[in-house]
């Protein structure tokens, strides 16, 4: 099973829910995510996990948070079946 590590900068409590490649650089593994969910009890993390899964056309079970549980800068592993 192939996997990709993706770095995501999260904006919790945003007015919109969106995911896009980061403008900070040319690296395709850097993304920015906006979610209206608060960063309480992992709600924002779960929302970003669902956004990544949708972007890659996968079920959320194939996306896991590796680092950054309490940080805005997170690293997710996306596994491809």
N, C-alpha and C positions, 0 to 999 in steps of 0.2 A: 504494500500500500504506500503510495507516494504522499508526502506531506510538505506543507509550505508554512513557514513562520511569518506572520504578518504583524507589524507594529502599528498600533492604532492610538491616536491621540483623541481622547473622548471629551465631549462637551456635554455634561449632564445638565438636566433642567433646561434644555434648549426648547425653543418654540416649535421646532420641527424635528422630524426623524429622517436622517439622511446619512449616507456613507459615500465618500468620494476619495480618490487618490489625493494624497497630501501635495500641496504646492511647495512645500519646503525643500523639495529636491527631486531628482530624477528617479529615485528608487521606487520601483513598482510595488515594493513590499511595505511601503508606508502609506497609511490611510488616515483619514479624519472622520470621526463619527459624531453625529448630533443625536441626542435622544431626550425626550421630555421626562424620562424616568429620573428620579433622584438617585444619588449615589449611596443609598441606604439599603442595607441587607442584600447587596448584590443585584439590585434591580437594574441599575444602569449596565452592569456587566452582562447580564442576561439579555438585555435589549440589544447590545452591540453584538453579542454572539449570534442572535437571530438575524441581525442585519448582514453580518458576514456570510452566514449560511445562505441567505437569500441571494446575495451578490454572486456567490460561486455556484448557485443552483444545487445546493446540498441540503440535507436535513441538518438541523442544529446539533445532532449527536456527533457529527464529524468535525465540530469546531470546539476547541477547548482552550481555556485561559491558562497560559503557562506562567506569566509573571505580571505583576501590577494590580493585584486584587484591590488595593486601596489607593492606587495612583491613577492619574489621568492618562499616563503613558502605559499602555498595556501591550503584551505580546500574546498573540493567539496562535495556535497550531491548527491549520486546516488540513484535514486528511481527505484524500481522494480515493474512493473505493475502486 
